[in-house]
Each structure stands twice: as structure tokens, then as C-alpha cells.
Amino acid sequence: MSVINQPETLAKAAKLSNDEVLRYSRHLIMPEVSMEGQLRLKAAKVLLIGAGGLGSPLSLYLAAAGVGKIGIVDFDVVDVTNLQRQVIHSTPDVGRPKLQSACEHLKNLNPHIEIVPYETRLSSANAMELFKDYDIVADGTDNFPTRYLVNDACVLLGKPNVYGSIYRFEGQASVFAAEQGPCYRCLYPEPPPPGLVPSCAEGGVLGILPGLIGIIQATEVVKLILGKGNPLIGRLLLLDALEMRFRELKLRKNPDCPICGPHRTIHELIDYDQFCGIGPEPPPPPGLSEFEIDPVGVKKKIDAGEKFFLLDVREPHEVEICQIPGSYLIPLGQVPARVSELNTADDMVVYCRSGQRSGKAVDFLCKAGFRKVKNMRGGILAWSDKVDPSVPKY
């Protein structure tokens, strides 16, 4: 059944103008769409969470298809690192709010539709109000607190949640929170421990992958509006783009699900950062701790000819991008097994990309008996900012 099934709703879509008939003519001659289906698309209201990697193809194809009202929730600005995959933005948009860039592009693509921007961070305080007037919610986010938030709000409001996620060469998609199918919590009752699953910024993502998954999400949205085909309800579609293989897992409603089960215990939105074990980021201390050194301090040690061991705990493929001359590579995951390669008597400085992995390495080494070891705060990114701007940032 279509999510747009009330005669009065379709009546509000009126009829298509001559310009719209021509624009959507390849839809209108399809029996699965026809004039009725195109009017359903015109009457539909879809809310997109995020204007990034998944939100880009989602919004572009829904706008091109003629979805009458598209809301977009985003509060970020365009960064040059986004352009490898977030195809709704372009080089002149760097530094602009993503909503401005996306809305401008979508209106140029299809002036017959309504684009509603919500420049805000989605939260438990605003999700129900934002979702209530939309037929479908499409989740294009990349973090667990927001995924659980979107799921729970959709279940409580009875809205389909068209889900997608991406990482490196792998992606997945499904339709959650539909009355006859499971929700996201049925698949993932508990979030992974904080830091266990790297973000795209930490682990990377093939730039084409969000296009593949986002278009699958857009297809599912259109099918739900038209009421045609077999949607991904109760099915999790898995993509391995490296092998170009699709697999499908059957999903069932969990009778013990705390929000969509018969004896649910969640009746309102909760604190999702707390649920996922994520606390507020503490501000960096004003001064360096005894186990930290500034990149400028490291450069002074090098220039003064001081003898010290410079340990790089990044991955080998990161070293191909850039490195500090004279450093010794042991990836963080290999440090415990290769600690015998290090001398506890050495004056040691450890660095990574941003200072997080090297901080973990320093913590491990201190517990292993190393006393003269320091973390280079800010990593090689800070080295590029403060010491050598010729070092590329990634």
C-alpha cells in the first residue's frame, strides 16, 4: 500500500501542468507510475536527515522524480573533503552551509517542488515535531545516536524509515519502522562500544559508494509512495562494492524489542548520546600534560639535534600520503605485539593523524613501563598547521 492513499491528499496535488507533463513524461508512460503515480509523488512529503554522502543522491533523485515536498535536516558546512562523495555540492560551495548549497542545487534541478531546509541538529527535543508532517523519513546519517533517534521517532509516529549506511567499500540498506516489519533496534538492539566502528573520516569510504546506497534508498522511497513493488521491509540489503556482490538477509520483528515489540518499554525519545555511551567532548586542557608535546616542540628537538625516537602509529597507506622524516612505523593495532622493538630507555614521541590513536599508544606504553614517552598533540595535521604547511592534510 502506498503511504499516499487518501483521496483528499491526492486532490491537493491537483493536476500536472503542461511543463510537468513534459518533464515527467518518461514516468507517465510507465504503467507502474502513470498519471496517478506521478500525482502521488507530487503529493508526497519526504524528510531527509543529512545533506551529505547519502543525502546527496537521495535528494537529487527524489527532486528529479517530482516528490512534491522535500525537507532536509542538516547543520554542517561544506568542506573540501566532502567533495569526493557529496555530489550535490561543488568547489565554490566550500565553506557554505550544506543546506544553502543543497537547496540551491535542487531548486535549479526542479523548480516545481518545495524544498524546506531545517538548519539544526536533530535531537530528542525536535525530532517528533520535525517528523510529524512528513510521510517518509530517509536516514542519511553516519552516527549511531542519530540512527537510534531516527528509528525511535519513526516507530512512535508510525513513519517508514528508509535506512542506509556506508563504510569503505561496504553498504547496507533497508526499510525500518513499517507496521509489518522490524525496526532498526530489532536488527541492532545495542549500539557498539564507542570508538569500535570508525567513522568515514577515520576509516574512509569509496566516493561512489554513497551514490550506490543513496540511489537504493531513493528507489525505496519512490516505491513506498507509489505503492508498487516489493520494498526492503524485513530485508537487509548488503553491498560489497569491491566484489560487486549483493546479499540479502531476512529480518524479523523482535518480540522483545523495547520500542516496536508488544511489551515495549520505550514510550518517548531518550538521551541517545548517553544510550550509545558518548559523552560530551571535553575541551583540550589549556596546557600540555606531562605526556604531551606540541608539534613546534618536536621541531625544536629535531633542529637541536636531540636524540629521540619518533614513532608513527598510523597505517601504511597513510604514510604514503605524508610522514615526518625519520619516524618509525608501527600501526596502533600492532603496538602490543611489537613492543619489543621499542626501548624503554628511549626518549620517545608518538604521533598519528590527529593525536587520538597516538594518545592510546602513549597510554599503553606508559602502562607497559615506558616513562619518557609523549604524544604529539594534534598529530600530523597539527604538524602541517604549525610546522610545515607543505605536508598535505587528509
Residue pairs with C-beta under 8 A, 6 or more apart in sequence:
1 227
2 40
2 224
2 225
2 226
2 227
3 44
3 135
3 136
3 160
3 224
3 225
3 227
4 10
4 40
4 43
4 44
4 135
4 225
4 227
5 227
9 43
10 36
10 39
10 40
10 43
12 43
13 39
13 40
13 42
13 43
13 68
15 39
16 24
16 35
16 38
16 39
16 42
17 112
19 112
20 38
20 42
20 66
20 112
21 28
23 66
23 110
23 112
24 38
24 66
27 33
27 37
27 38
27 41
27 65
27 66
28 34
28 35
28 38
30 37
32 226
32 228
32 229
33 226
33 228
37 225
37 226
37 228
38 66
40 225
40 226
40 227
41 65
41 66
41 67
41 68
41 222
41 225
41 226
42 66
42 67
42 68
43 68
44 67
44 68
44 69
44 135
44 136
44 225
45 67
45 68
45 69
45 70
45 71
45 133
45 134
45 135
45 136
46 62
46 67
46 69
46 70
46 71
46 134
46 135
46 136
46 137
46 138
46 221
46 225
47 70
47 71
47 72
47 73
47 130
47 131
47 134
47 136
47 137
47 138
48 55
48 58
48 59
48 62
48 70
48 71
48 72
48 73
48 138
48 140
49 55
49 73
49 122
49 137
49 138
49 139
49 140
49 141
49 146
49 150
50 72
50 73
50 74
50 139
50 140
50 141
50 142
51 59
51 72
51 74
51 76
51 86
51 88
51 98
51 99
51 101
51 102
51 140
52 74
52 76
52 82
52 86
52 98
52 140
52 142
52 210
53 82
53 85
53 86
53 140
53 142
53 166
53 200
53 205
53 209
53 210
53 214
54 140
54 141
54 164
54 166
54 210
54 213
54 214
54 217
55 72
55 74
55 86
55 88
55 102
55 140
55 214
56 85
56 86
56 87
56 88
56 89
56 102
56 210
56 211
56 214
57 87
57 210
57 211
57 214
57 215
57 217
57 218
58 138
58 140
58 214
58 217
58 218
58 221
59 70
59 72
59 88
59 102
59 106
60 87
60 88
60 105
60 106
60 109
61 214
61 215
61 218
62 70
62 218
62 221
62 222
63 70
63 106
63 109
63 110
63 113
63 115
64 109
64 110
65 218
65 222
66 110
66 112
66 113
67 113
67 221
67 222
67 225
68 113
68 114
69 113
69 114
69 116
69 134
70 106
70 113
70 114
70 115
70 116
71 115
71 116
71 117
71 118
71 130
71 134
72 99
72 102
72 103
72 115
72 116
72 117
72 118
73 118
73 120
73 122
73 130
74 97
74 98
74 99
74 102
74 117
74 118
74 119
75 97
75 99
75 119
75 120
75 121
76 97
76 98
77 95
77 96
77 97
77 98
78 86
78 89
78 93
78 94
78 95
78 96
78 97
78 98
78 101
79 94
80 91
80 94
81 201
81 394
82 89
82 98
83 89
83 90
83 91
83 94
84 207
85 205
85 206
85 207
85 208
85 209
85 210
85 211
86 98
86 210
87 211
88 101
88 102
88 105
88 106
89 98
89 101
89 102
89 105
90 101
93 100
93 101
97 119
99 117
99 118
99 119
100 117
102 115
102 117
103 115
103 117
106 113
106 115
107 115
118 130
120 126
122 130
122 141
122 146
122 149
122 150
123 149
124 149
124 269
124 270
124 271
124 272
127 149
127 150
127 153
127 269
128 153
128 156
128 157
128 269
131 137
131 153
131 154
131 157
131 159
132 157
134 159
135 159
135 160
135 225
136 159
136 160
136 162
136 221
136 224
136 225
137 150
137 153
137 154
137 159
137 160
137 161
137 162
138 161
138 162
138 164
138 217
138 218
138 221
139 146
139 147
139 150
139 151
139 161
139 162
139 163
139 164
140 164
140 214
140 217
141 147
141 150
142 165
142 166
142 199
142 200
143 199
144 191
144 192
144 197
144 276
145 191
145 272
145 273
145 275
145 276
145 278
146 272
147 163
147 165
147 184
148 184
148 185
148 191
148 272
148 275
148 276
149 269
149 272
150 161
150 184
151 161
151 176
151 177
151 183
151 184
151 185
151 259
152 185
152 259
152 266
152 269
152 270
153 159
153 269
154 160
154 161
154 176
154 177
154 183
155 177
155 183
155 259
155 260
156 259
156 267
156 268
156 269
158 177
158 179
159 177
160 175
160 176
160 177
160 178
160 224
161 175
161 176
161 177
161 183
161 184
162 173
162 175
162 217
162 220
162 221
162 224
163 172
163 173
163 174
163 175
163 176
163 184
163 217
164 171
164 172
164 173
164 213
164 214
164 216
164 217
165 171
165 172
165 173
165 213
166 200
166 205
166 209
166 210
166 213
167 197
167 198
167 200
167 203
167 205
168 203
168 204
168 205
168 206
168 209
169 206
169 209
169 240
169 241
169 242
170 209
170 238
170 239
170 240
170 241
171 209
171 210
171 212
171 213
171 238
171 239
171 241
172 213
172 236
172 237
172 238
172 239
173 213
173 216
173 217
173 220
173 232
173 236
173 237
173 239
174 187
174 232
174 233
174 235
174 236
174 237
174 251
175 181
175 220
175 224
175 231
175 232
175 233
176 182
176 183
176 184
176 186
176 187
177 183
177 184
177 260
178 231
178 233
180 233
180 234
181 233
181 234
181 251
181 253
182 234
182 251
182 252
182 253
182 254
182 257
182 260
183 253
183 257
183 259
183 260
185 254
185 257
185 258
185 259
185 260
186 251
186 252
186 253
186 254
186 257
186 260
187 236
187 251
189 254
189 257
189 258
191 275
191 276
191 277
193 277
194 276
194 277
194 278
206 241
208 241
209 239
209 241
212 239
212 241
213 239
216 237
220 231
220 232
223 229
223 231
224 231
234 250
234 251
234 252
235 248
235 249
235 250
235 251
236 248
236 249
236 251
237 246
237 247
237 248
238 246
238 247
238 248
238 249
239 245
239 246
240 246
240 247
253 260
253 261
254 260
254 261
255 261
255 262
256 263
257 264
258 264
258 265
258 266
259 265
259 266
273 279
273 280
284 377
288 294
288 377
291 362
291 366
291 373
291 374
291 375
292 374
292 375
292 376
292 377
293 349
293 374
293 375
293 376
293 377
294 376
294 377
294 378
294 382
294 386
295 376
295 377
295 378
295 382
295 383
295 385
295 386
295 387
296 386
296 387
298 310
298 324
298 349
298 351
298 376
298 383
298 387
299 387
301 308
301 349
302 326
306 347
307 347
308 346
308 347
308 348
308 349
309 328
309 342
309 343
309 346
309 347
309 348
309 349
310 324
310 326
310 327
310 328
310 348
310 349
310 351
311 327
311 328
311 330
311 342
311 348
311 349
311 350
311 351
311 358
311 361
312 319
312 323
312 324
312 327
312 328
312 329
312 330
312 350
312 351
312 352
313 329
313 330
313 331
313 332
313 335
313 350
313 351
313 352
313 357
313 358
313 361
314 329
314 331
314 332
314 352
314 353
314 357
314 380
315 331
316 329
316 331
318 353
318 394
319 329
321 392
321 394
322 380
322 384
322 391
322 392
322 394
323 329
323 380
324 351
324 380
324 383
327 351
330 338
330 341
330 342
332 352
332 357
332 358
332 360
332 361
335 361
335 364
335 365
336 364
339 365
339 368
342 348
342 365
342 370
344 368
344 369
344 370
344 371
345 372
346 372
347 372
348 365
348 370
348 372
348 373
348 374
349 373
349 374
349 375
349 376
350 358
350 361
350 362
350 365
350 373
350 374
350 375
350 376
351 358
351 375
351 376
351 379
351 380
351 383
352 358
352 361
352 379
352 380
353 379
353 380
353 381
353 394
354 378
354 379
354 381
354 382
355 375
355 376
355 377
355 378
355 379
355 382
356 379
358 375
358 376
358 379
359 375
361 375
362 373
362 374
362 375
365 373
366 373
376 382
376 383
378 385
378 386
380 391
381 393
383 391
384 391
384 392
384 393
